[in-house]
Amino acid sequence: MTFPLMKQMKAQVAMTEILTKEIFEEKIRNASSICIIGHVSPDGDCAGSVLGAYNYIKNMRGDDMDVVPYLEELNEKFSFLSGYDAVRSERDDRRYDLAVVCDCADPDRMGRFLKLFKEAKDSAVIDHHITNQGFGAHSIVEGTASSASEVLFGLMDEAYFDKAIAECIYTGIVHDTGVFRHSSTHKSTMEIAGKCIEKGIDFGSIIEESFFAMTFEQKKLLGYLLSNLRQEYGGKLVYSYISMEERKRLGAEKMDMDGMIDNIRTTSGAMAAVYMYGTADGRVKTSLRSNTDDIDVSVIATKYGGGGHKRAAGCFMSLDMENNIREISEEFGIQLEKAGEH
């Protein structure tokens, strides 16, 4: 199964060539060593696509193939995925024949692992972010796909598609579609999910334990965020934030931040939602979500060096959260006015 490529920007043509199923297979078979890299603060789709690619390459080349997945510290809720224990969270000085990059809209999103990508002899980039202008030797950017995991499936030879890969692909799709609720869910998305289920995966447990389940610390964090929930424009914009100091008081680690924006987004009457939290390096991670096609949060995120999708985007901002909210609110107001809602 393949998907139509999104229209490439002119800048992309000079930087990268289109990654096809045939080229992807050729790269895998010709490489003696492969690293697989995801984005900073890996979520379900990042984990699913990286480990899906890892298991796929192992199936193609054999268990003794030299392939290593690199991700920042991965949440334990993804420990059921095959390859979880093989993930390296620190960069080494190895030089690989091939770097496979999953779910990264921009090279800088690789964080500490960017050097591995730069020094690899060859590269393949698999993504679905509309803000991705293309990078690497070959890339495929499916802007209409539900997830990078869905794009990855389109590159696979189904002869090597097994239960372990199915768990990864299904997890990635579930997380980036909000359990098939987002507008990025298409017929093709459900067909791939069906193929995963046919492999015998425990799809109910994957949804319950990796998407909905929360730790005690996450429940406390959610309580704090909801008790400090604010709104603008008569409730059309809702937001909440937490400082690094408050995070320490609540014992909220980086991995506990995952999923909070969806609890804010589902506020009745909200067209968009914002969630900000302080980070250990002195910045503010900002997640933006839209509940309507009239509001494109990727436009806002890109103004601060971030990116993403029309309805889901993110960026890093300054420590002045009140000022951040004012600026985002102004950008939101501009889009509301264009949509005739303000």
Secondary structure, DSSP 8 states (H G I E B T S, - for coil): ---------HHHHHH-EE--HHHHHHHHHH-SEEEEE--SS--HHHHHHHHHHHHHHHHHH-TTSEEEEE-SS--GGGTTSTTGGG-B-S------SEEEEES-SSGGGGGGGHHHHHHSSEEEEEE--TT----SSEEEE-TTSS-HHHHHHHTS-GGG--HHHHHHHHHHHHHHTTTTTSTT--HHHHHHHHHHHHTT--HHHHHIIIII---HHHHHHHHHHHHT-EEEGGGTEEEEEE-HHHHHHHT--GGGGTTHHHHHHT-TT-SEEEEEEE-TTS-EEEEEEESSTT--HHHHHHTTT-EE-SSEEEEEE-S-HHHHHHHHHHHHHHHHHHTT--
